[in-house]
Each structure stands twice: as structure tokens, then as C-alpha cells.
Amino acid sequence: MLKISDISYSVNGRPLLQNTSVTIPDGHKVGIVGRNGTGKTTLFRLIWGELVLETGSITMPKGARMGGISQEVPSNEVSLIDTVLAADTERASLMAEADTATDPHRIAEVQTRLTDIDAWSAEARAAQILKGLGFDSEAQKRPCSDFSGGWRMRVALAAVLFSKPDLLLLDEPTNYLDLEGALWLENYLGKYPHTVLIVSHDRGLLNRAVGSILHLEDKKLTFYQVPYDKFAEQRAAKLAAAASESKKQDARRAHLQSFVDRFKAKASKATQAQSRVKMLAKMTPISTPSESALKRFSFPAPEELSPPIINMESASVGYGDKVILKGLDLRIDQDDRIALLGKNGEGKSTLSKLLSGRLETMSGRMNSHNKLRIGYFAQHQVDELHVDENPLDHLRRVRPKELPARHRARLAGFGLGADQADTLVGRLSGGQKARLSLLLATIDAPHLLILDEPTNHLDIESREALVEALTAYTGAVILVSHDMHLLSLVADRLWLVKDGTVHPFEDDLEAYRKLLLTSDAPKKARSPKVAAKSKRPTGDQMKALRADVKVCEQRVAKLNDMGDRLAKKLADPSIYEEGKSGEAEVWQKKYGEVRDATDRAEAMWMKSLERLEKAEG
């Protein structure tokens, strides 16, 4: 178990954790929640040992392994699959030793341990993890240098998942995943065999992948052994009870103070007044959590345009001579709320750029209303803010004629108060930068708002505020997000970007989620009966099964060869000569160990063959 005992830690004199304790039982999946800036990432660094505690201790069982993502995978020429395989350092070391070891006793030990850690199916397991995070078979063979930083972060995530640490620490891992990758991770973590601590603001993940919530608030840690929605209910009840008790105490305090004020100068009442002064001094204030006001968003309302605001007929779009999407027959009206579904690389960003005017059609037609204004928010735009300027400087650039008071009012409408308005962007939190980018994207009161992963770096309360703002917004919304909760509350239409085109997805988000977890072909969603009837493994799954059979067969052959060499040694009369009886016993023991390992390997081989035969039908 992970035991956190009476810890305290401050940053620049500001306490983040103060004399707080919690115990996480082995095997628990725990979501860590709290407002931005309360110290969740700091807690992770303390657990890692990167920071030194002021008081208290953090302990784990002796020999337990921790794993997490500290940085992206380097840009080198090592393939993705080999990068992930290398993350299991024990397996990598044993595999290297198996090729060079000469002592039969050590060889037997190595082979036994390789069997215990299921080393022979490692490549298939690594491939499945990479596939779940968006890398097909061909991509897995390519070097890390072929991929951008965001994709290499996925490889780093795959590596730590493959290594299966006893304590897995993940800090906002879905920030660099698409919806498909986030749903896969959610499903994977739910089945993870060891302890997981995950900082996340994704309500879907916190409800389905974890069973407990660790809440960091007012410098204290509170452990709730329930998923997020149940935690939210319990916390709301606790807040209501605390508020009620605080109100009663305030009334009692006011009554006592009134008596003291009235009678403290009266001799006949002096003793009673003094008694009430002592009662007041002994009253411990009932504190409620320091709930800062929910920082809402206020999107300006555009004027109404006649429908449609965008209409496409047989349109195609791409880059240079390469067509990415074709046959687009789409219509957008001002009251549409559309979520784009589809795996990374299928063309969601390309479609967003076409709709926003950043790309032109290669063929066909796209007609837009002549008064149409479009707002566009993408995660990369947060990174393109001027870090050496403050938010007021950004507004002066786009609204040079407006008074500073108006600029500050606009910032306040997006939850950026007086302090943040004058702070350099480089010193703002990720959530504050996202709010500034959203303000700049909506400042012209767009009729169409295109949002690509708008919730990255926003805490749960801010995400709820964004849902409210989008619900009240009178323009059209095109939404790309890995946050199922946001999509389910905002979107009323779903478009599936797949196989070089875009079509309406006729089912709901929950059906799409289930489909992604059971099939590689979302197009079958319209025919649930057919999808349920067909259970044949995919091509990649068949490759993995055949690869498993092959490595099992190779291992049996290697152990048989080792057994033959040991049998030959045992047939040597010299080891039985007088004075060498101990040597014969050693060789006999080694031979027995190798035979046992061979029996286990043959059993694994037979099981892999049975799985393959069953899959082939």
C-alpha cells in the first residue's frame, strides 16, 4: 500500500499540503481531483521523491516499482515497438543474458524467470498497447524521429503501461489522446492489475476507470472509495451540512456577542458577560472549503443568419495534390451542435481547417453565408500566445480602440481577474492560457465556433462552465474532444470522419464507445445485429496470435536444445567418479529445472495453438 503520513509542503511560502495523511490500498484505481493550482502535480513529485517533504513521510512496500511519464520519448532512430519493449528493463536484460549465458544453471534460471514474466508474448502485448493508442502495425515499425512530440508522448505512455509498475502515476494522460485513445486507455486502466493514481478532469474516465477519488482541497487530502459522480454527491452533502452548521454557529456567536455588548458595563451582569466572552473564545469556527466562485465563460451572441451558413456539394480537400477527404455533402445551420468522431489521421483537423477557411476545396463546391464569422480554437493556438506579454496586451492588439476597462471586463467574463490580466502569459497556468485563447476565438461573436480539444488544462468546474456557455451560445458549434461528458452534453449531431469522407453517425455516443472497444470498424455501428454476429478477429489480432505461436515454438526448441546438452553432460561418466558426487547432483538438479521449464513452455505453446485454431475457425 501507499502510505502518506502527516505530510506538509509549501511553494514560495504558500502551503499546498499541511499535516495531511491518507492510505491507498494495493490494487486500487484512484482519481486525484482538485481545482487547478491546489498541488496535485506537486503531490506526484513528492511521491516520486523529486521534492523534499517539510514534514511527514511517504512509504511504499519494499521492492515495489513506480512508473509514470516524466517526459516524451526522445527523437531517435529506434522503432516504436522496440522503444516500448525496452521499457521492461528486466525482460530486456534477461533476453540479452539468454543469448550469452553459458552456465546451464544460470540459463535455467533465466528461462524460468522469462516464463514467469510472460516474456514470450511481450511483443504481441506491446503491439496491442501501441495499437490502442493510435499506432497501426506499419507505424510501430517506424523510428521515433518520424513522429511529433504529442505522438511521442503516446509512445511514452505505451512504454510505462507495458512495463506494468506496481504503482502507476499518470498526470492528465488524455491531454494528448484523441477520443478513441482516451476510451481505450479508460478500458485498459479498468483492468490494470496494480495500483493506479491518475490526475484527471475527465468525468467519464473518473467514473468508469477508477473506483476511488482522492480529493485535494484546502491543503488536505480526503479519500472517497467511490467513483467521481458518487464523490460529487457526498461532497455536496458534506458542504451543505458544513454550511448549515456554520450558519447556526454564526447565529449563536451573534447572540452571545449581543449579550456581551449590552451588559459588559453593567455591574450586575458583569460575571455573566465575562462568562459569555469565554464561551466566544472557546468556539472553534466551522470552516467550509474555500469555494472560489465558479469562473464562467460568457460568449458574445452573434446576429442570426439565414440558413444554411455553410453548404458543401461533392467537395474534396487536401494538401498539395493529395486528397484527404472527398465526396463531402454537408450542411451546417446556425443552431447545429456537431461533434466530429474518428481516429487521429482520418481528417478531422483537415475538415476543421476547411470549415474555418484555412484550406480551400480542391473540387466540388462549398458555399458560405456572405456575413459568416468563424471562431477557431485549437490546442496549438494556446502554445502560440505571446509568453512575454500579458492578457491585456493581447486584447489591445485585436481591439486597439477599446478602453482598458472594457478589456478587463472581457477578461473577467472568461474568469481572468485583475491579477491574471497583468500577469505575463508565460506565468499563467495551462487553464488560464486556454481561457485567454477561448476569449480571442470568440471576441468577434462568431456565427460558427470550431473547438479542437478545448478542455485540455481546464479543471472539472471550468469544463462545466464551458458546457453551460456552449449550451447558451446562439451560434453553431463544431466540436472535437476526447471528453465524452462534454460531447454528450453539447453535441446533438455526430459526424464520423472515416475512409476519406464524412457521414452522419446515426447512433449515440455510448454506442460509439462500445463499438470502439469491441471492433475496428465504426461503420458497422448502423447494423448492431451484424456487428454482434461477427466475432472473427481482426487481421492485426490474427498476426499477434501467429506471432505468439512462433515465439512459443522457438522457446520450446531452445529449451529442448538446452535439455539435450544437459543430458549429454549427465551421460559423461567422469562426473560420477569418486569425489565428484556433488557435481552430479548439481547437473541433475539443473536438468530437472530445464525439464520443468520445458513442460511449462510446451503447455503455453499448446494454449497458443488452440487460440490460433479457434480464431481461424
Buried (B, 14 or more C-beta within 10 A) or exposed (E): BBEBBEBBBBEEEEBBBBBBBBEBEEEBBBBBBBBBBBBBBBBBBBBEEEBEBEEBEBEBEEEBBBBBBEEBBEEEEBBBBBBBBBBBEEBBEBBEBBEEBEEBBEBBBBBBBBBEEEBBBBBBBBBBBBBBBBBBBEBBEBBBEEBEEBBBBBBBBBBBBBBBBBBBBBBBBBBBBBBBBBBBBBBBBBEBEBBBBBBBBBBBBBBBBBBBBBBBBBBBBBBBEBBBEBBBEBBEEEEEEBEEEBEEBEEEBEEBEEBBEEBBEEEEBEEBBEEBBEBBEEEEEBEBBEEEEEBBBBBBEBEEBEBBBBBBEEBBBBEEEEBBBBBBEBEBEBEBBBBBBBBBBBBBBBBBBBBBEEBEBBEBEBEBBEEBBBBBBBBEBBEEBEEEBBBBBBBBEEBEEEEEEEBBEBBBBBBBBEEBBEBEBEEBBBBBBBBBBBBBBBBBBBBBBBBBBBBBBBBBBBBBBBBEBBEEBBBBBBBBBBBBBBBBBBBEEBBBBBBBBBBEBEBEBEBBBBBBEEBBEBBBBBEEEEBEEEEEBEEBBBBBBBBBBEBBBEBBEBBBEBBEBBEEBBEEEEBEEEEEEEBBEEBBEBBEBBBBBBEBBBEBBEEBBEBBEEBEE
